[in-house]
Amino acid sequence: CVNTDAGFILTNPFDTTNLTSGEGHYKVFKSLADWKEVNLLAAHTAVNSSGWPHPGYGYSEWPDMFTDAAIKVHDETGKPVAVIIYNILSMWDSQRFLELQQKCCSAGLPVFRSVRNAARAIDRFLHYQDIHASSRKGRG
């Protein structure tokens, strides 16, 4: 059985799981943002990633590297960046999520708790933009 929800590994063209530095995340995000055909970035990470990318790695640092890279790319390029933070399994994860959410929101990035919610919000925003662009053309 294959899950067809957006963002899962079988349909996700960029998997940054094995990147062990914030600079690695930054390079991937920046490369995508610099591509003129890309209008926005939506990236997801787990609060509790169980030691990925390897057991000796401090997984509590992983979400900070990820969100810092997303914020830096947003600041440098001005392109919209949405962050999805999931896998909230414990009280520690909940506290960690709130810290990351606050950091991203303070930088102007929307934060979602699932890929599905992010995709729905982005779809509604784009639909809203299309409707208003059409109504402006009709008046012009």
N, C-alpha and C positions, 0 to 999 in steps of 0.2 A: 504494500500500500504506500503510495507516494502522496505526501501532503502538498497541496498546490497553493498554500497560502504564500503571499508575497514575502520574499526575503529569506526563505529557507535555502539551505545549502545547494540543493539540486537546481535551483533556478537563480541563485545569487551569483552574478558574474565576478564579484570581488570578495574574497574571503581573507580577512586580515588577521585571522586567529593566530597564525604563527609569527606575526611581527612582534618582536620583543622590545621595541622602543617607541617612544612617542614620535620620534623623527620618521620612523617607518610609516606610521599612520598618517602623519602629516604629508609625506611624499605621495601616498596613494590618494588621499583626499584632494590635495592641491593639483595633482595631475588630472583628476576628474573635473575639478572646478575650472581649470584652465581650458578645458575642451569646450569650444563655443557652442556645441550642440547640447551640452548639459545645462539645463535651466535651474536645477536645484539638486541638492544632495540630501539623501535620507539614509542615515546609518544607524545600525543597532548594535548594542553591546549588552552583556549580562552584568548585573551587579555582582552576582555570585557565579564565577566561572569555574569553580572547582579546580583551581590551579593551572588552568590553561595559560599559556601554551605548553608548559611542562611543569611537573609537580614542584620543582624547587623555585618556581617563579612566584613572586608575591602577588597573588591574584587581586589583592585589595588595591594594588597600584594600577592594574589594567584599565579600569574605567576612567581613572584620571588622565592617563595617557591618551586614551581615546577621545574623551570630551575636550581636553586641552587642544588636541589636533583639530577637532571640528571647529572649535571657537577661533583658533588662529586662522584657519582657512576662510571662515566667514568674515573675519575682520579684514583680511588681506584682499579678498576678492569681491566682497559685497554680495555674493550669491547666497540665496536662502539655503540654510542647512537645518534640517530637522533631526533630532536625536531621539532614538527609541532605546529606553533602558528597561530591561525585563529581567526575569528570573529572580524575583523578590520572594525569598523563601523563609526568611527569619526576621526577627526584630532588628538584628544588626543590618540585614539587607535593606530593610525599610528606612532605617536611619541613613544609610549610605545613599540610597536612592534620593532622599530629600536633600542631602548635601549636593549631590551631582545635579539634581534638578535646579536647585537655587543657583548654582554656578552657571549653568547653561542659560537659564531664564535671565539672569543678570546681564549676560552677554547678548541677549536678544534672540536666542535660539529656542524654538518650541520643543517641548519634551513630551513624549508619549510613552505609555507603558506597554504597548504592543505594536507590532508592525501593522496589524489590521486597523487599529485606531488611527495610526499615522496615515496610512493609505486612504482611509475614509476622509480624514480631515483635509488632506492635500487635494483629493478629488473634489470635495465640496468647494474648496477655495478656488480651484481652477474653473469649475463650473460657474461660480459666482463671477469670476473675471470675464469669462466668455459672454455671459448674459449682459454684463455692463458694457463690454466693448461693443456688442451688437446694438445695444440701445443708443450708445453715443454715435454710432455710424448712421443710425436711423434719423437722428436729429440734425446731422451735419449737413 
